[in-house]
Amino acid sequence: MKLKESLMCVLPMLILIDVAIPKPLTFELRSRDALLQDTNVNKFHLPVRRFSHSSQSGTENHQKEIVKYVQTSFDVLPTDGATNKYLQHSPVGTDNFPSIAYSPGNDVQATSSNVKLLSEILFRKSSFGSFVIDRLKKWLKGLLNVSEWECFVCKAAIGVIQRLFLAGKSESEIMDQLIKLCVTVGVADNRICTLLVPEFKDEIFTVFDKIALDPHEVCGVAFRKECALPYHPLHMWNITLPDTPKPPVVEPILPPVSAPKMRVLQISDIHLDPLYKEGSNAACSEPLCCRTGTPGIGQSAAGKWGDHGNCDTPLETLENLFQHLSTNEKFDYILWTGDMPPHDVWNQSRDGQLKLLQQLTDIFLKYFPKTPIYSAIGNHDSAPVGSFPPPFITGNLSISWLYNALAANWEHWIPKDTFSDIQKGSYYTVLVKPGFRIVSLNTNYCNVMNMWLLINMTDPADELEWLIGVLQAAEDKHEKVHIIGHIPPGINICFMAWSSNYHTIINRYESTVVAQFFGHTHKDSFEIFYDAKETTRPINVAYISPSVTPYKSTNPGYRIYTIDGDYENSSRMVLDHENYILNLTDANLSGTPKWQKEYSAKHAYNMPSLFPTDWDNLVKKMKTTDQIFNLYYRYYFKSQPQSKQCNAECKKKMICVLQTAKSQDTSQCWRVT
């Protein structure tokens, strides 16, 4: 759950409809003052987007409830004859109740009067009936897709926060209003919101004190495709590549069957929950369950080894996994790609995160005392969640408390000459073998949920500039490089400028970077990178590993890669990968966990190799062969049956994601049939 994003999800207020006229109407942006001056008011105006509606069937009760709601709640509408005229205008006795449908139009900037109107509505205690709130959410989310909804409510939220700042409200007053907002829009109940919102207090007050962006610009940065283009001059920036020309590309070939190979384990998104309790309520009303409470009639109880609902990894399950791996497998090294703590983001602290870091480090050392482990930091590993200030934020607000601890814990596996880079930005590089290097990136510097980046998002912590230097030196030495990170660079929550520049770097160094490994999504997937000039030529693949946590309807899982091994002129390419899962249903019924091989990519998809061209060919087959796509869809959720089938539109979107390694750039998706 994107809780920080959810906090920004201000509930847009009701567009009252002229129900007397059963023909399309357009709602224009109007300020409160304009409404008050209009004696013929028969519409309510939303100060963010322009909408239209068309008449469809409905019920008399719907009309009565809305009229009553408006009559008793909205003092922002005139209370004189104009209001009565409006209310009398609604034909409560008819069956025609228009539904709202999104009509693309020009975005409108949130002026001070519009923000004033919205915030007046938001913070009137009498203005929120639970029936209307729920119905409004369904209406508005139904008429907008997810990205448009994020944009829509983001602008409303930012406008409200900025108005409170401009009005000179105290910190406690602003926090109180944000807690009310958190409850009102349904992020969580009052208990959770009261704990959650104050965690972002320092971030909110520091960032909003330093930025001079209006709601359009802030949200345009985060959701450009759906929001107005941002005016922020630092939004789209470009890195500078060395003058050294790109060497000729040599197509990869399979190594001899007898060539040495490496076995590499990737563990991602553990989300260990020390408070997991067998038999507790697995279907609670909070963002994280399986901790307390007794299941009601018809509700499921938390199983011994985990649950498919909003529940994270029990300690006993994690210990069982590591015992299984250490007993049955041997790895050349392990990739640990972030997200350690559970999803109780309202109840986390710096001390708590550091204790969990130490606990998991000890578990790795216990079961793999002699195996090198290369780690990358996840978005949940900070406190509050997703908060990663760049180096120019110093003092108590800096992130040094975490980066220093990471350097100390990772010292077990990586040399001390990496510490200065880790302490600056939690990125580093290690020469694993002669001719083979691993680079660990901090992808939280591309995360749109990292509010600190609104201050300055130009190559935070100089990470990409550093990456170019590392890759150029590797190219000069004829080294092959694997890149690891947490957030895949092509997904929508990665800033477009960061993602675009990263794509440029991968394009330039395609002969050096031969594999990439990420996590974050909890699903089993991949992203294909395409050449900037020959746009249909695949040049690289980012592997997205499944999660250990079953959070959000999956099974626990991990991945093992077979990689071209240690010999002269090794390609270091991924030759195959195998996914392993724990079937939670079977484990909880039998009482005995059984980690089992789910599939081999090479054999399940009948691929001759796992080169970029092979993945591209697989995607082409998915478009025309439902059997192959359905197989991918099954593995995507780690063989946990889903309540909804993937229809044609769902299939189109999922394939588009596989072809999108540059955030919010769907130019490759025209190839989806």
TORBA-457788 format. One record per residue (C-alpha): residue in one letter; x, y, z. Coordinates in steps of 0.1 Angstrom, whole numbers, plus 2048, in hexadecimal, padded with zeros to 3 digits. Example, Ala and Ser with C-alpha at 12.3 -4.5 7.8 and 13.67 -1.06 7.14 Angstrom:
BEGIN
a87B7D384E s8897F5847 
//
This chain:
BEGIN
m800800800 k80E8227F6 l805833817 k817853811 e8058567F0 s7E584D801 l7EB86A81A m7EA8817FC c7CA8737F0 v7B288E7FA l78E8857F4 p78289C7D7 m7618AB7E1 l7408A37D2 i7378B07B0 l7128B77B5 i7008AF795 d6E48C2784 v6CE8A4785 a6B18B6775 i6C18B6753 p6C6894744 k6E189F72B p7078A272D l7138BF742 t7358CD747 f7418D8769 e7588F6768 l771901782 r76291B799 s76F92B7B9 r75A92F7D8 d7579547D2 a74994D7AF l7319357BE l72594E7D7 q7209687BD d70C9517A6 t6E79537B0 n6DF937797 v6F691D7A7 n6EB8FA79D k70D8E979D f7298E27B5 h74C8E87A8 l76B8D47AE p78A8EA7AF v7A28D179F r7968C277E r77B8C8765 f7618AC762 s7428A474F h72688C756 s70B87C741 s6EA86F74D q6E484B757 s6CB83976C g6CD83B792 t6B683B7B0 e6A18557C1 n6B284D7E2 h6D48587D4 q6C587A7CC k6B587E7EE e6D5875800 i6EA88D7EC v6D18AA7EF k6CF8A4814 y6F58A1817 v6FA8C2805 q6DF8D4818 t6ED8CB83A s7138CB833 f7208E481A d720907828 v73791080B l7189127F5 p7019317FA t6E792C814 d6CE944805 g6B493F7EA a6CE9337D1 t6D59147E6 n6B090E7E9 k6AC9137C4 y6C78F97BF l6B88E07D6 q6958E57C7 h6A58E17A4 s6AD8BC7AC p6908A67A2 v69088E7BE g67387C7B0 t68386F790 d698850789 n6B3862776 f6D386678A p6F1870774 s71185D77A i73286F778 a74A86775B y76C875756 s77088C738 p79489572F g7998BA730 n7B28D5739 d7C08D375B v7B98F1770 q7D1900789 a7C69017AD t7C39267B5 s7C29327D9 s79D9367D9 n7989137CB v7AF9057E6 k79D919800 l77C90B7F5 l7898E77F5 s7998E9817 e77A8F9826 i7678DA81A l7818C2825 f7838CD848 r75F8D2851 k7578B786A s7338B585F s73C8B183A f74388C839 g72887283B s73684F837 f71D84681C v727864806 i74C86080C d74B83C801 r7358447E3 l74C8617D9 k76A84B7D9 k75A8317C4 w74D84B7AB l76E85D7A7 k78483F7A7 g76D82F78E l76F84B776 l79584F778 n7B0836773 v7C983178F s7E384A783 e7C986577B w7BA86079E e7DC8647AE c7E188479A f7BE8917A2 v7C088D7C7 c7E58967CA k7DE8B97BD a7C18BD7D6 a7D78B17F3 i7F58C67EB g7DE8E57E8 v7CF8DF80A i7F18DA81B q7FF8FA80B r7E190E815 l7E6904839 f80A90F837 l801930827 a7E6936842 g80193485C k7F191686E s80690788A e8178E5886 s7FE8D589D e7E18E388A i7EE8D7869 m7F58B4878 d7D18B3885 q7C38BC863 l7D98A2852 i7CE88786B k7A9890864 l7B188E83F c7C186C843 v7A285F854 t78A87083C v79986281C g79A83F82A v7BF83A82D a7B982A84F d7A582F86F n7AC84A889 r7C483589D i7DA82D87F c7D9851871 t7E1860892 l80184B893 l80984D86E v807872865 p81F87F880 e83A868873 f83C87F854 k83B8A0868 d8608AA864 e85F8A183F i83F8B4838 f84A8D484A t86D8D483C v8638CD818 f8458E4815 d85A900825 k8748FC809 i8608F67E9 a84F9117D4 l83A8FA7BE d8148FB7BA p7FF8DC7BB h8008D8795 e8268D8796 v82A8C17B3 c8128A77A6 g81E8AC782 v8408A178E a83288279E f817879784 r82088C764 k80C87774C e7EC87F75E c7F48A176D a7FD8C275D l8218C4751 p8368D276E y8468F376C h8628E9784 p8828F0771 l8948D4783 h87A8B977B m8898AD75A w8AE8AC75D n8C9899749 i8E9888753 t90988D73F l91986F730 p93F86D72A d94C875707 t958851704 p9448426E7 k92F8246ED p9418046E2 p9327EE6C7 v9177D76D5 v91F7B26D3 e90179B6D5 p9037826F2 i90875D6EC l901740703 p920733715 p92B70F711 v9166F6725 s9356ED739 a93D711742 p93D71A767 k91D728775 m91273B794 r8F37377A9 v8E77577B8 l8CA75B7D0 q8B477B7D0 i8A07827F0 s88A7A07EE d86E7B1802 i87079C821 h8597B4835 l85F7A0855 d8437A586F p84F79D892 l82C7A289F y81C788888 k80477289C e7F6751891 g7D0750895 s7CB776895 n7B478987E a7C178685A a7A679D84C c7A87BB863 s79F7DF859 e7C37EB85C p7DE7EC841 l7F17CF852 c7DF7B2862 c7E7790872 r7F37A0892 t7D57A48AA g7B079D8AE t79B77E8AA p78C776888 g76777C885 i74E765875 g75975E852 q77A76F857 s79B75D852 a7B575786E a7DA75D868 g7EB73C860 k80A72F870 w820737852 g810756845 d7F0763834 h7E776F811 g7D678F81E n7E67AF82B c7FF79B83F d82579B840 t83F780846 p83F76E867 l861769877 e85C744878 t856743852 l87575784B e88B741861 n87C722850 l88573182E f8A9738837 q8AD716847 h89F706827 l8B771B811 s8D6715826 t8CF6F0828 n8C66E9804 e8D87037EF k8FA7137EA f8FE7357DC d91B7497CE y90C7687DD i8EA7767E7 l8D77957DC w8C27A57F7 t8AE7C17E7 g89D7D3803 d87D7D9817 m8837C9839 p8677D6850 p8427CE850 h8277E4841 d81E7F4863 v82B815857 w818828872 n82B81788D q85081A882 s86D82D890 r892831888 d89C81A8A5 g88280089A q8907FF876 l8B47FC882 k8AB7DF89A l89A7CD87D l8B87D3866 q8CE7C4881 q8B67A6886 l8B579E861 t8DB7A285D d8DF789879 i8C8771868 f8DC773848 l8FC76E85B k8EE75186E y8E373D84F f8FD749836 p91C75184A k93474E82D t91E75980F p92377D802 i904791803 y8FE7B17EF s8E27C77FA a8CD7E47EE i8B77FA803 g8907FA7FF n877815803 h869806823 d88B805834 s88A829840 a87483A85A p85C848851 v856832833 g86483F812 s87785B822 f89B85F814 p8A8882817 p8C488B7FF p8E689480D f8DF8B980F i8C68B282B t8DC8B184A g8D98AF86F n8BE89B880 l8A989B860 s8C588984C i8C4865843 s8E785E852 w8D784A86F l8CE82F855 y8EA83183C n90582E858 a8F3810866 l8F1800843 a91680583E a91D7F5860 n9077D7859 w9117D2835 e9367D2840 h9327AC845 w9317A881F i93F7C680D p9617D9811 k9657F9825 d96D80D806 t94880D7FE f93E81F81F s942843812 d92983C7F6 i91182A80D q912846826 k90C86080B g8F084F7F8 s8ED829801 y8FC81E7E0 y91D80C7DA t9307F67C2 v9447D67C9 l95C7C27B3 v94F79F7B8 k96878D7A2 p98279A78A g96E7A776C f94C7A677F r93D7C2794 i91D7C87A7 v90D7EB7AA s8F37F17C5 l8DC80F7BF n8C68227D7 t8A68257C2 n8958387DD y8A48567CC c88C84F7AF n86D8497C5 v8518637C0 m84685B7E4 n8678697F1 m85A88C7FA w87D89A800 l8848997DA l86B8B47D4 i8868CC7E2 n89E8C27C7 m89B8A37B2 t8B98A779B d8CE88879F p8CA8847C4 a8EA87B7D6 d8FC87D7B4 e8F38587B1 l8EF85678B e90F86B785 w92185379C l912835789 i91F843768 g942845777 v940822783 l933814762 q94C82774D a96981A763 a95A7F775F e9587FA73A d97C806738 k9867E774C h9707CF738 e95C7C6757 k9387B9756 v91F7C976F h9007BE781 i8EA7DA78F i8D47D47AE g8BA7EA7BD h8977EA7CC i87E7FE7B8 p87E7F4793 p88781377E g86A80F766 i84C80F77E n83782F782 i8438387A5 c86683E798 f86B86378E m86B866768 a88B87A766 w89E86277C s890844769 s897854747 n8BB85C750 y8C083975E h8B382A73D t8CC84072A i8E8833740 i8DE80E73A n8DB815715 r8FE824713 y90E808728 e8FA7EB71A s9197D6714 t9247DB738 v9047D874C v8F97B5745 a8DE7B075F q8C87C3778 f8B67B7797 f8997C97A9 g87C7C27C1 h8617D87D0 t8427CD7BD h83F7AB7D1 k83879B7AF d84C786796 s85379C778 f86D7AD762 e8727CD74D i8827CE72A f8997EB721 y8997F56FC d8B38076E8 a8AE82D6E5 k8B382D6BF e8A980B6B4 t88A80C6CA t8807E86C3 r8A27D96CD p8A27CC6F1 i8C37D4702 n8BE7CA727 v8A77BA740 a89F7C4764 y8947A5778 i87A7AC793 s87B7927AE p85C7867C1 s85978F7E6 v85E77A805 t83F78A814 p81D77D809 y80F7A080E k7F27A77F6 s7E87857EA t8077737E0 n81C7567ED p83E75B7FD g85A7577E3 y87E75B7D9 r8937577BA i8B37457B0 y8C7750791 t8DF73B77C i8F975376F d91674F758 g933747770 d956750778 y96D74B75B e980761742 n96877572B s94976973E s92A77C732 r91C77C756 m8FA77A746 v8DC76B757 l8D7748748 d8B873E75B h8A474677A e88F730790 n87373C7A7 y86B72A7C7 i84B72F7DC l83B7247FC n81671B7F6 l80772B815 t7E6719812 d7F76F7812 a81070082D n7F670D845 l7DF6EF83F s7FB6D5844 g80F6E885E t82F6E284A p83E6FC832 k84B6EE811 w85F7067FC q85B6F97D9 k8687027B6 e84D7157A4 y85D717781 s87D71D76D a87A73B756 k88D72A73A h87870A73A a856718744 y857732728 n86B71B710 m88673670B p8A872D6FB s8B9746712 l8B1763728 f8C177E713 p8AD79F70D t8A27936EB d8937736FB w87E787713 d87279E6F7 n86877F6E3 l855772702 v842792705 k8387906E0 k82B76D6E6 m817779704 k8047916ED t7F87756D6 t7F77566EC d7E175770B q7F0737718 i81274871C f80476872B n7EF754743 l80E74274E y820762754 y801770767 r80175177E y826755786 y82277A78B f80E7737AA k8247567B5 s80973C7AC q7F074B7C4 p7CE74B7B3 q7BF76D7AF s79B7777B4 k79A78A793 q7A377D770 c7B979275A n7A479E73D a7B07AD71C e7B67D072A c7C87C1748 k7DE7AC731 k7E67CA71B k7F17DF73A m8067C3748 i8197BD728 c81E7E3724 v82F7E3746 l8477C873B q8517DE71E t8557FE733 a876802743 k874828742 s85B83575B q83A84274C d84883E729 t831826718 s83F82B6F5 q8478066F2 c8237FD6F9 w8188056D6 r8267E26CF v80B7D36E5 t7EF7C56CF 
//
